[in-house]
């Protein structure tokens, strides 16, 4: 093109002799040095745009430059659209169809209660109006997580009555540990449903539910997840607190507890890898709470509670929790490197809970943060070694509730000396849901987008 217009160029060349071989070669050379494509120089001659008699000739260098400019504009436009599309995708929720949770009493929605003795009143009084398998007066952090994703509250896998697993299942049981505990729950007090057992349960659940859903159908399709949900679901882990108390409540020092933490991490990694092999790809991992800020730990290990920080928490016990969390963060990082097509989010629940305890009054919690709302004995912690929340005693031949709830649990951080109130759990959820305390810093609804990060 001479004037940048095909019709004008045809008139310009009409009646003129065809370019010589040398001029054609020269024009081709000009085109080759002008045309660029995405990724660098493209040694191809431009399309023929000139006319000599009945044959098309080579484009002039000016015409070639115009075409290159047009192509450059188109490429820029495409790149801009791709970038905009990527930005939209990165800000879009993951639309998790289900949650599968593994953990201990901090996220148990009925597992231990179904397996052993049921949770008694006044547990559940605030939200459910009755015991609901949860070790709190109401909802747990996992409940608020499910609700925020538009999912139903998780039914415990071990609960055979009234359960609905269409949007996930909960394998957590109170008193569970990451490492397998070889003692009896009736002696040591720890659940036999350790992390490895929970992953065994999950394997059975995924295999059996897929078979029943696909081959039997009917009513089962109304209570079981769709088979493709397992690869799209969010997998949450919240355990480790009991692995620390196993040592502390057998009179170990913090140094002795720290010595076995690496083995705990190996067992945790094995659990994650088991779920990964079964199709899990999106992992949301909570670290453990500030153990030294929980009344039961302070009461049972007064020797380790002699040195307290400004919030009244045991420095030694919290140091053990901090060591555990540092190793957990490293373990998640190794898993992230080993499984690059999975997304791992490490969530600093410790910081959220410590903030709540250390700033309770400022945050609107009127009762002392280390004092159990539901307990017995009064005093600094309202916690008795033998009379716990919900405990009853015979008085003149009548069963009387002695482990009573405080009047307004919403004013308290701690529910029963071990677990948080619903108000405390809601505060923790609000702190973690937006990703401020996460690594990488992605919100809960975008936890599928951290692959390889």
BELBEL-V89876 format. One line per field, one symbol per residue. ss: DSSP state (A for helix, B for strand, O for the rest). psi: psi as a letter, one per 30 degrees, with the letter a starting at -180 (. if undefined). burial: I if it has 9 or more other C-alpha atoms within 8 Angstrom, else O. A space follows every 10 residues. Layout:
ss=???
psi=???
burial=???
This chain:
ss=OOOOOAAAAA AAAOOOOOOO AAAAAAAAAA AAAAOBBOOB BOOOOOOOOB BBOOBBBOOO AAAAAAAAAA AAAAAAAAAA AAAAAAAAAA OOOOOOOOBB BBBOOOOOOO AAAAAOOOOO OOOOOOOOOO OOOOOOOOOO AAAAAAAAOO OOOOOBOOOO OOOOOOOBBB OOOOOOOOOO OOOOOOOOOO OOOOAAAAAA AAAAAAAAAA AAAAAOOAAA AAOOOOOOAA AAOBBBBBOO AAAAAAAAOO OOOAAAAAAA AAAAAAAAAA AAAAAAAOOO OBBBBBOOOO AAAOAAAAAA OAAAAOOBOO OOOBAAAAAA AAAAAAAAAA AAAAAAAAOO OOBBBBBOAA AAAAAAAAOO OOOOOOOOOO OOOOBOOOOO OOOOOOOOOO OBBBBOOBBB BOOBOOOOAA AOOBOOOOOB OAAAAAAAAA AAOOOOOBBO OOOAAAAAAO BOO
psi=keggkeeeee eefkfllkkl eeeeeeeeee eefekkljfa kjhkllkkfl kjcgkkalll eeeeeeeeee eeeeeeeeee eeeeeeeeef gklfhkflkj kkaaffgkgg eeefebklkl kgkgeeefgl khfkilfbll eeeeeeefgg llkkkkefjf kgkkgfgalj gkkkgllekk kfakffdfgk kfiaeeeeee eeeeeeeeee eeeefebbff fffllkeffe fflkjkkilf efeefeeefg glleeeefef eeeeeeeeee eeeeeefgfk fjkjjkallj efgkeeeeef ifefgejlaf fglkeeeeee eeeeeeeeee eeeeeeefif glkkjkkife eeeeeeefge eeggjelkfg kkejakfbae fhkkefjlkf kllkjhgkkk kfilllejff fkekegfell leeeeeeeee effggegljl iklefgffgg kg.
burial=IIOIOIOIII OOIIOOOOOO OOOIOOIIII IIOIIOIOOO OOOOOIOOII IIOOOIIIII IIIIIIOIOO IIOOIOOOOO OOOOOOOOOO OOOIOIIIII IIIIIIIIII IIIIOOOOIO IIIIIIOIOI IIIIIIIIII IOIIIIIOIO IOOIIIIIIO OOIIIIIIII IIIIIIIIII IOOIIOOOOI IIIIIIIIIO IIIOOIOOII IIIOOOIOOI IOIIIIOOII OIIIIIIIII IIIIIOIIIO OIOIOIIIOO IIOIIOIIIO IOOIIIOOOI IIIIIIIIII IIIIIIIIOO IOOIIOOIOO OOIIIIIIII IIIIIOIIIO IIOOIIOOOI OIIIIIIIII OIIIIIIIOI IOOOIOIIII IIIIIIOOOO IIIIOOIIII IIIOOOOOOO IIIIIOOOII IIIIIIIIII IIIIIIIIIO IIIIIIIIII OIIIIIIIII IIO
